[in-house]
Amino acid sequence: MRHITFGRKSFLLGNEAADAVIKYAALLAQNHTADTVTLNAISSDGDEVQVTILLDTGGPIMSETTDSSQPEPENSIAVSYIEARTTQLTGFSVAVPDDGSSIADWHRDAADDELSEV
């Protein structure tokens, strides 16, 4: 769980969602653009809430660890959206083999520019 501070407000997000938001905010700033993201969070009062964040070049946002024992809010849809937008902005995505092999088991054959298993 991560404690997010945005402006004068703070809330708790799950680790995956918090990491995605921070990385996405940095990418948006690098590209001089903005976006809004709505996430499920836990307010400073302990209530389940939805937060909509405007991520842009002028909006400072901070993530810090917490020892909260509350369950992480569900944000898989928001994280998927952030990952899709990240792919659009960078022009590439990271592919992970789904056959149980690791990235280290694969290499690019420069002769035909195809990935093959080692």
N, C-alpha and C positions, 0 to 999 in steps of 0.2 A: 504494500500500500504506500502511496506517495501523497504528501501534503503539497498542494498546489497553491501558490499565491499569485493572484492576478489582480493588479490594481490594489484596491483596498479590501478585496474579498479573498477568502481562502476556503478550500474544500479538499476532500480526500478523493483520490482516484486510484484505481488498480494500477499496478506497475506497468503493464503493457500499454494501457491507455495513456498514462502519464508520459512514458517514454515516447510514444507516437506523437503526442501533442507537442512536446518540446522539440523533437526533431523536425516536425512539420512547420512549426513556428519559425525555426531557423531557416528552413528551406524557403519559406514564403518571404522572409526578410531578404535573403540573398537574391531572390528574383524580383524584388520590389513590387510585390503583389500582396493580396489579402484574401482571407476566407473566414467564414464562420463555421464553427463546429459545435454541435450539441451533444453533451455527454451526460450520462447518469453519474451522480456524485453523492457524497455525504457532506452535508453542510457542517459548519463549525459548531452548530447546535446538535449534531448527530442525526439530523433528519435526512431521509433519502430525497434528493432533489435532482432536477435537470438544470444544467448550466449551459448557456450558449456563450461561447467565447469568440470575440473578434480577434483573429490573429493577423497582425500586420507589422510593419517595420517599426512602429512607435510604441507597441504594447509590451512592456516588460512582463515576463512570466517566469516564475521560479518553481522548481520541483525539489522537494527534500524528503528524505526518508522519515518514516514514522513507525512507532511501535504499536499502532492501532491493531486491535484484535477483531475489528469488524470485518465481515466478509466484503470482498471487493465488488463494487457495482458492476453489473453486466454492461459491457461496451463493445461487444464484438462487431456490431454493425458500424459504429463510429470508427473503430480501428480499421475496418475494411475500407471505409470511405477514405480515410487518411492515407492508407497504403495505395489505393487507386490514384488519388490525386498526386501523391509523391511520384508514382510511376509516370503520370502525365507530365509533371514538371521536369523530371530528370531524363525522361526518355528511355528509361530502362528499369527493370525490376530484378530482384534477386530470386533466382530459381533454386529450389532445394530438391534433390532427388527424392522421389517417394517410394523407392524400392528398398529402403533400408541402408543403402550405401551412403557414404559421406562425400562431401565436396572433394576431399583429398583423393577419393577413388576415381575421379574423373579428370581428364585433361583435354585440351584442345589440340586437334591435329592440324598443324599449320598448313599442310599440303592441301587438304580439302575443307578446312575451316569448319569441321564438325566436331561435336563432343563425342568422345568415346570412353568406355570404361577401361581402366587400367588393369 
